[in-house]
Amino acid sequence: MNLRFRQLQAFHSVIETGTVTGAAALLGISQPAVSNLLYQLERQTRFKLFERDRGRLRATPEANLLFREIDTVVRGFDHVTQAVIDLQNKQAGQLQVASQHSMSFGFMPRLIAEFARDRPDMSISFQSQYSSKIQEWIISGLFEIGICETPLLHDGLEAHPIRVETFVALPEGSPLAGYEVLTPELLEGTPFLVMGPDHMTHRRIREAFGQAGVPLKTRVHAQLFKNLLSFVKEGMGVALLDPFVLDFDREGGFVSRPFRPQVLMEMAVITSATRPLSSIGQEFLALLKAELETFSVA
């Protein structure tokens, strides 16, 4: 016996609605088409499916037994159909993004929330981590999109480079806030709160002070910009930080000023060079790149 799914779907819809008219409206086909599908199903099963009762169709015992058997199948197919529609409309799917730490406290949550606003069924996987780990995650397929600091340590990464300017964060009320731009000369003797010695901002601030012939006085070493900003707010010194941690801090307690010579941070938006992005990933990647352009300098 070669039963067709459309026959079972028509039969299921008639049971659900109680009429051929209701089934036709539910399936988006004509009433004669529904009646024809029922006729075909009765011929193939060789038993009667419905009795007419005052204008409505009443299922026979055989039909009720058949309905119980096919109900899960038909509903499952409807769920699959809806899932496909949701994916086509980008209402479902999974967004998988990882970023370096300073972006994770404001910039990325705001951007992801904006992207998710019209996608209530989309699931989100987001993690912040050190840049080397993010690159490993993208290579392994654990995440689709990453934002990290350079250098890139692996082959097989597609990279969109960006460069952002760093700024000096000062405790609120610091006399140094009276200057529009800060230089090594103006900062001589001021305690600096710095990242580890291998971080690009640490190396470049040392180079800037060395070229100016000014000694750099370091007081605190930490591994996160967010930690350095907390120490700045406590009045322990000044720190050179990226705009992501500065612009998205809502607590206050500090001011920031440009530093010259300019110190830039090289970063990259990364994806796998060998694994295609999902539709959700492609759309979010375009939004992310556009948003980062507002922070990027030539």
URRAKA-V344118 format. One record per residue. RES is the residue in three letters. SS is DSSP state (helix for helix, strand for strand, loop for the rest). PSI is psi in whole degrees, 0 to 359 (* if undefined). D_LAST is the distance of its C-alpha to the last C-alpha in Angstrom with 1 decimal. Layout:
res={RES,RES}
ss={SS,SS}
psi={PSI,PSI}
d_last={D_LAST,D_LAST}
This chain:
res={MET,ASN,LEU,ARG,PHE,ARG,GLN,LEU,GLN,ALA,PHE,HIS,SER,VAL,ILE,GLU,THR,GLY,THR,VAL,THR,GLY,ALA,ALA,ALA,LEU,LEU,GLY,ILE,SER,GLN,PRO,ALA,VAL,SER,ASN,LEU,LEU,TYR,GLN,LEU,GLU,ARG,GLN,THR,ARG,PHE,LYS,LEU,PHE,GLU,ARG,ASP,ARG,GLY,ARG,LEU,ARG,ALA,THR,PRO,GLU,ALA,ASN,LEU,LEU,PHE,ARG,GLU,ILE,ASP,THR,VAL,VAL,ARG,GLY,PHE,ASP,HIS,VAL,THR,GLN,ALA,VAL,ILE,ASP,LEU,GLN,ASN,LYS,GLN,ALA,GLY,GLN,LEU,GLN,VAL,ALA,SER,GLN,HIS,SER,MET,SER,PHE,GLY,PHE,MET,PRO,ARG,LEU,ILE,ALA,GLU,PHE,ALA,ARG,ASP,ARG,PRO,ASP,MET,SER,ILE,SER,PHE,GLN,SER,GLN,TYR,SER,SER,LYS,ILE,GLN,GLU,TRP,ILE,ILE,SER,GLY,LEU,PHE,GLU,ILE,GLY,ILE,CYS,GLU,THR,PRO,LEU,LEU,HIS,ASP,GLY,LEU,GLU,ALA,HIS,PRO,ILE,ARG,VAL,GLU,THR,PHE,VAL,ALA,LEU,PRO,GLU,GLY,SER,PRO,LEU,ALA,GLY,TYR,GLU,VAL,LEU,THR,PRO,GLU,LEU,LEU,GLU,GLY,THR,PRO,PHE,LEU,VAL,MET,GLY,PRO,ASP,HIS,MET,THR,HIS,ARG,ARG,ILE,ARG,GLU,ALA,PHE,GLY,GLN,ALA,GLY,VAL,PRO,LEU,LYS,THR,ARG,VAL,HIS,ALA,GLN,LEU,PHE,LYS,ASN,LEU,LEU,SER,PHE,VAL,LYS,GLU,GLY,MET,GLY,VAL,ALA,LEU,LEU,ASP,PRO,PHE,VAL,LEU,ASP,PHE,ASP,ARG,GLU,GLY,GLY,PHE,VAL,SER,ARG,PRO,PHE,ARG,PRO,GLN,VAL,LEU,MET,GLU,MET,ALA,VAL,ILE,THR,SER,ALA,THR,ARG,PRO,LEU,SER,SER,ILE,GLY,GLN,GLU,PHE,LEU,ALA,LEU,LEU,LYS,ALA,GLU,LEU,GLU,THR,PHE,SER,VAL,ALA}
ss={loop,loop,loop,loop,helix,helix,helix,helix,helix,helix,helix,helix,helix,helix,helix,helix,helix,loop,loop,helix,helix,helix,helix,helix,helix,helix,helix,loop,loop,loop,helix,helix,helix,helix,helix,helix,helix,helix,helix,helix,helix,helix,helix,helix,helix,loop,loop,loop,loop,strand,strand,strand,strand,loop,loop,strand,strand,strand,strand,loop,helix,helix,helix,helix,helix,helix,helix,helix,helix,helix,helix,helix,helix,helix,helix,helix,helix,helix,helix,helix,helix,helix,helix,helix,helix,helix,helix,helix,loop,loop,loop,loop,loop,strand,strand,strand,strand,strand,strand,loop,helix,helix,helix,helix,helix,loop,helix,helix,helix,helix,helix,helix,helix,helix,helix,helix,loop,loop,loop,loop,loop,loop,strand,strand,strand,strand,strand,strand,loop,loop,helix,helix,helix,helix,helix,helix,helix,helix,helix,helix,loop,loop,loop,loop,strand,strand,strand,strand,strand,loop,loop,loop,loop,loop,loop,loop,strand,strand,strand,strand,strand,strand,strand,strand,strand,strand,strand,strand,strand,strand,strand,loop,loop,loop,helix,helix,helix,helix,loop,loop,strand,strand,loop,loop,loop,loop,loop,loop,loop,loop,loop,strand,strand,strand,loop,loop,loop,loop,loop,helix,helix,helix,helix,helix,helix,helix,helix,helix,helix,helix,helix,helix,loop,loop,loop,loop,loop,strand,strand,strand,strand,loop,loop,loop,helix,helix,helix,helix,helix,helix,helix,helix,helix,loop,loop,loop,loop,strand,strand,strand,strand,strand,helix,helix,helix,helix,helix,loop,loop,loop,loop,loop,loop,strand,strand,strand,strand,strand,strand,loop,loop,loop,loop,strand,strand,strand,strand,strand,strand,strand,strand,strand,loop,loop,loop,loop,loop,loop,helix,helix,helix,helix,helix,helix,helix,helix,helix,helix,helix,helix,helix,helix,helix,loop,loop,strand,loop,loop}
psi={131,79,139,144,324,325,314,324,318,315,314,318,324,318,317,318,335,352,157,323,314,321,319,317,320,320,346,31,175,159,316,326,320,314,321,320,321,319,316,319,319,319,318,323,336,33,158,138,326,150,143,134,98,50,351,159,127,124,140,165,321,319,319,320,317,319,316,327,325,351,312,320,313,316,323,319,321,322,320,316,316,323,319,317,316,318,320,324,3,35,342,195,187,132,125,105,140,143,159,164,318,334,342,349,351,307,306,315,320,316,318,319,320,317,325,349,320,16,69,337,1,131,152,130,114,139,144,146,172,153,322,322,321,318,320,319,320,318,318,347,7,326,153,320,135,152,121,167,153,163,159,132,358,146,165,14,134,125,137,102,146,154,133,147,142,158,155,123,131,150,145,133,0,137,334,342,347,349,140,327,138,146,167,322,317,334,8,130,352,130,131,139,120,159,177,161,338,351,144,324,325,312,317,329,324,318,317,316,321,317,331,354,28,131,140,123,105,142,320,134,134,171,355,139,322,322,317,319,323,320,323,314,333,1,21,355,199,161,149,114,158,163,341,320,331,311,337,12,128,2,334,196,8,165,162,150,150,153,138,132,146,135,120,152,128,129,176,143,125,146,171,137,349,352,123,148,148,166,318,314,318,317,319,323,318,318,317,314,316,319,321,335,332,342,342,145,155,*}
d_last={69.9,66.6,65.3,62.2,59.6,59.7,63.4,62.8,60.0,62.3,65.1,62.8,61.7,65.3,66.2,63.3,64.0,67.7,67.8,66.8,65.3,63.0,62.1,61.2,58.9,57.2,56.7,55.9,58.8,62.2,65.3,67.2,64.4,64.8,68.6,68.4,66.1,68.7,71.5,69.9,69.4,73.0,74.3,72.3,73.2,76.7,77.1,76.8,73.6,74.5,77.5,77.4,78.2,78.5,75.6,73.4,73.0,74.3,73.2,75.9,76.2,74.8,71.8,71.1,71.1,68.8,66.4,66.1,65.3,62.6,61.0,58.5,57.5,57.0,55.1,52.9,52.1,51.2,48.8,47.2,47.0,45.3,42.8,41.9,41.5,39.3,37.1,36.9,36.0,33.6,35.8,36.6,35.2,33.2,29.6,28.8,25.6,24.9,22.1,21.5,23.5,21.3,20.4,24.1,25.5,24.0,20.9,22.5,26.0,25.0,23.0,25.9,28.5,26.9,27.0,30.5,32.0,33.4,34.2,37.0,38.3,35.1,35.2,32.2,31.6,28.9,28.6,26.5,26.6,25.1,22.3,24.8,27.3,25.0,24.3,28.1,28.7,26.6,28.3,31.7,31.2,31.8,28.6,26.8,23.3,21.6,18.6,18.4,16.8,16.6,18.3,20.0,23.7,25.2,25.5,25.9,22.7,20.4,16.8,13.8,11.1,8.7,7.3,8.8,9.9,13.7,16.3,19.9,22.6,25.9,29.3,30.3,32.3,30.8,31.3,27.7,26.6,27.9,24.8,21.7,19.6,21.0,21.2,23.3,26.1,26.4,26.3,29.0,31.7,30.0,30.4,27.2,27.1,25.0,24.4,26.3,26.1,24.2,21.4,18.0,17.9,21.5,20.9,17.9,19.8,22.8,21.0,19.8,23.4,24.9,23.1,24.3,27.7,28.0,29.5,27.8,30.3,29.8,32.1,31.1,29.6,28.7,27.1,25.4,23.1,25.6,28.3,26.6,26.1,29.8,30.8,28.7,30.8,33.9,33.2,32.9,29.8,26.0,23.3,19.5,18.5,15.8,15.6,17.6,20.7,20.4,19.8,22.5,25.1,28.1,30.5,29.2,30.5,27.3,24.7,21.2,19.5,16.1,16.6,16.0,15.2,12.1,12.7,10.2,11.8,11.3,13.0,14.2,16.3,19.3,22.5,25.4,25.2,29.0,29.8,29.1,27.7,30.2,29.9,29.1,26.4,24.8,24.8,23.4,20.6,19.5,19.7,17.9,14.8,14.9,15.3,12.5,10.0,11.1,10.1,6.8,3.8,0.0}
